[in-house]
Structure formats: C-alpha cells, structure tokens
C-alpha cells in the first residue's frame, strides 16, 4: 500500500546511441564543481583540463568503451584528448566517440549489453570491481548507475547512464551521487566532488547545499 516509486533525473552522460549504422557515445569522467564567480569558474575548468588524475580516470572509461565497441563496429573515432563539458553545476571531461556498425542489423540493445557498466560507474577490471562494490557498498544502488533509454523496432535508440538521479516515493526522495577513485585521488576532494554532484537535484527539490546527504526527506 505504499505509493509508487519513480526514478527521476537529467543524466548528462550518453552511454550509447544507434541511428542506422551510426553509433555514438559521449562518456564523462573527471569532474570539478562550477563557481558563480567567472574567474573561479574558469580556473576550475583549467585545473580540470590540466589534472593528470582526472585524465587517467577519463582514459579508463574511453578505452573500455572503444574495446567493447570493437567487435561490433569499425571506423571507431575517439579523440586522444578529452574536451570540457559543462552542466549548470559541474565541469566534466568528455570524449565524443563515433563508430560505424559492421552489421547494420545489430540493435542498440546489443551495444548496451556490451558497454554497461563502464568503469565510470563500476571500475576496472570489471569483474573484480563489481565484486568489491557488492561486498563493500553499504546500500544497494537500485537503478542508480544503471542505464535508461529507448529502442524502436528498427534497433535504433539512445541510452543514458542513470546518474544525477533520485528515487522519489511519496514525500521521500533518495538522491544519489558518486565519484571515481583512481591513483592520486584524495578522500577530502572526492567527498567534495560527490557533494557538488548533488547540487542539480537538490536545487530542483528546493533543498540547500548544506543538506547534501545521501537521504533527503
């Protein structure tokens, strides 16, 4: 007799899309909080572009996506260096990956199964990381860090990583965020990055940044 639960959000990260033989992915990994001050905001962007730690974090994701697409695609194009991608609250490192299906009948669902979960939400090597997540994380993720999207009868579709999301049930909202941990990560900075990622949803819910916790009622 509990009210229905809903997954709500606005994910900035395209896991995979397929339109005919054209395949596209836009992974985001490596992040920095934006500032209302233009000077500080520009400095945060430049620091992210120059961060070896964040470039390593991003590289793991891009390499995994290219490797997963290789059996299904040809002419895979992934720039050597990421670009800045911005949302209202965050800067991200992003790489636009384009590819062409070898077999035009391969549906987007097949590509989705090959790609998910990427190191951005799971880690690498995948099997070892998934084992550690299941053993160490104190709360189940539910749909968080999964994938949401659509596929039509022709096999075309778009799927996004379920981040920047919340589980809403009645008057209760559980908000999720996380950060990638790699060599060079510092705990206090990763905590601050995770808190910053709550901003978009908390603002939509009318909750101040001071309440950036995992569970918000």
DRENDO-839672 format. One record per residue (C-alpha): residue in three letters; x negated, y, z. Coordinates in steps of 0.5 Angstrom, whole numbers, plus 2048, in hexadecimal, padded with zeros to 3 digits. Layout:
N
alaXYZ/...
This chain:
217
unk800800800/unk7FA8057FF/unk7FA80A7FA/unk7F78087F3/unk7EF80A7F3/unk7EC80E7ED/unk7E580F7EA/unk7E48167E8/unk7DE81A7E6/unk7DB81D7E0/unk7D58197DE/unk7CF81D7DA/unk7CC8167D8/unk7CE8137D2/unk7CC80B7D2/unk7CD80A7CB/unk7D280B7C5/unk7D38087BF/unk7D680B7B9/unk7D68067B3/unk7CE8047B2/unk7CC80A7B6/unk7CA8097BD/unk7C880F7C2/unk7C680F7CA/unk7C48157CE/unk7C18137D4/unk7C08187DA/unk7BB8167DF/unk7B681B7E3/unk7BA8217E7/unk7BA8277EA/unk7BF82C7ED/unk7C18327EA/unk7C18397ED/unk7C683F7EC/unk7BF8437EC/unk7BD8447E5/unk7B68447E7/unk7B683E7EC/unk7BA83A7E7/unk7B583B7E1/unk7B08397E6/unk7B38337E8/unk7B48317E0/unk7AD8327DF/unk7AB82E7E5/unk7AF8287E3/unk7AC8287DC/unk7A58287DF/unk7A78237E4/unk7A381C7E3/unk7A78187E8/unk7AD81A7E4/unk7AB8197DD/unk7A98127E0/unk7B08117E3/unk7B38137DC/unk7AE80F7D8/unk7B08087DB/unk7B780A7D9/unk7B680C7D2/unk7B18067D1/unk7B68017D4/unk7BC8047CF/unk7B78037C9/unk7B57FC7CB/unk7BD7FA7CC/unk7BF7FD7C5/unk7B97FA7C1/unk7BD7F37C0/unk7C37F77BD/unk7C07FD7BA/unk7BB7FF7B5/unk7B88067B4/unk7B88087BB/unk7B680F7BC/unk7B48117C3/unk7B08187C4/unk7AA8177C8/unk7AB81C7CD/unk7B281E7D0/unk7B68247D0/unk7B98287D5/unk7C18277D6/unk7C582C7DB/unk7CB82B7DE/unk7CE8307E3/unk7CA82E7E9/unk7C582A7E6/unk7BF8297E1/unk7BD8237DE/unk7B88207DA/unk7BC81D7D4/unk7BA8197CD/unk7BE8187C7/unk7BE8117C5/unk7C08107BE/unk7C18097BA/unk7C48057B5/unk7C77FE7B6/unk7C47F87B2/unk7CB7F57B1/unk7D17FA7B0/unk7D67F57B4/unk7D27F67BB/unk7D77F97BF/unk7D57FE7C4/unk7D77F97CA/unk7D17F57C8/unk7CC7FB7C8/unk7D07FD7CF/unk7CE7F67D2/unk7C77F67D0/unk7C67FD7D2/unk7C97FD7D9/unk7C77FE7DE/unk7C18027DC/unk7BB8047E1/unk7BE80B7E3/unk7C48077E7/unk7C08007E8/unk7B98017E8/unk7B47FC7E4/unk7B27F77E4/unk7BA7F67E3/unk7BB7EF7E7/unk7B67F17ED/unk7B97F87ED/unk7C17F57ED/unk7BF7F07F3/unk7BC7F67F7/unk7C27FA7F6/unk7C67F57F8/unk7C27F37FE/unk7C07FA801/unk7C67FF7FF/unk7CB7FF805/unk7D1801801/unk7D47FE7FB/unk7D48027F4/unk7DA8007F2/unk7DB8047EB/unk7D58097EC/unk7CF8087E8/unk7D48037E3/unk7D68067DC/unk7DC8097DA/unk7DF80A7D3/unk7E38077CD/unk7E28037C7/unk7E78027C1/unk7E97FD7BC/unk7E37FE7B8/unk7DE7FD7BD/unk7DC8057BE/unk7DC8087C5/unk7D980C7CA/unk7D780A7D1/unk7D480F7D6/unk7D080D7DD/unk7D580E7E3/unk7D18137E6/unk7D481A7E9/unk7DA8167EB/unk7DE8157F1/unk7E380F7F4/unk7EA8137F5/unk7EF8107F9/unk7F58147FC/unk7F2819800/unk7EB816801/unk7E58177FC/unk7DF8137FC/unk7D98177F8/unk7D38137F5/unk7CC8157F3/unk7C58137F3/unk7BE8147F1/unk7B98107ED/unk7B380D7F1/unk7AC80D7EE/unk7A580D7F0/unk7A48147F2/unk7AB8157F5/unk7AB8197FC/unk7B1817800/unk7B381E802/unk7B38207FB/unk7B781A7F9/unk7BC81C7FE/unk7BD8237FC/unk7BE8217F5/unk7C381C7F7/unk7C78217FB/unk7C68267F5/unk7CA8217F0/unk7D08217F5/unk7D18287F3/unk7D58287ED/unk7DA8237F0/unk7DA8277F7/unk7DC82D7F3/unk7E182A7F0/unk7E48287F6/unk7E382E7F9/unk7DE82C7FE/unk7D8830800/unk7D182D7FF/unk7D082D807/unk7D5827806/unk7D0823801/unk7D181C804/unk7D3815801/unk7DA815804/unk7DE81C804/unk7E581C806/
